[in-house]
Amino acid sequence: MNETPLDAAHARMIKDTDDDAARLGFYERLADGEFFLLLNSEAKADNIDPEVFDIPEGRFVLVFDREYRLADFTSRVAPFAALSGRSIAKILAGKGIGLGVNLDVAPSSILIPSDAVDWLCEVLAYRPDEVTETPQEIFSPAALPERFVTALDTKLATATGLAKMAYLIGVRWQDGRNSHLLCFVDAMPGSERSLASAAGEALIFSGLDAGEVD
């Protein structure tokens, strides 16, 4: 079977367990990806009933990043809901339930404990501070870590249609502070907060300080 983005992110994470950037990159893919959540019964409108498994490691629901992987695991016709990873984390937050991801059917098979699910939900709830300020000087951006540029490129690809384009520039603010400024051009009305949050997540999952880019 073809390697999926989650497989690749998982491989990078387990290659070096001390690499925080790789670990954060895996959780970013987990948050942004679409997953098939195994259910007890067919979903009705917004009401879903995930099948919960009690094992020695704790309580878990099962998710798969491809529908055929869910079918390989169950070996039967099974009810499921297709949801983003962030939506599933929000459903499970605070309930003491972890995630069993691609169990026994993919190289990215992993158990994610409930405390890690709670942490992910907290990270995804982050919202940048909103301020009004005027740049005093604009210049070319200084060198930025490649992992942030890659993460930002990937993250903004998920925001297609919310803005015409984006520019990353260097700025000097009124208080003399130098920073990088991500500028969105012709953003759809009402999308500003979502775009800012997406950029903020790129910083967080890159392991960088969220204050480095405005």
Secondary structure by P-SEA (a helix, b strand, c coil): ccccaaaaaaaaaacccccaaaaaaaaaaaaabbbbbbbcccccccccccbbbbccccbbbbbbccaaaaaaaaccbbbbbbbcaaaaaaaaccccbbbbccccccccbbbbcaaaaaaaaaaaacccbbbbbbbccccccccccaaaaaaaaaaaaaacccccbbbbbbbcccccbbbbbbbbccccccaaaaaaaaaaaaaaaacccccccc
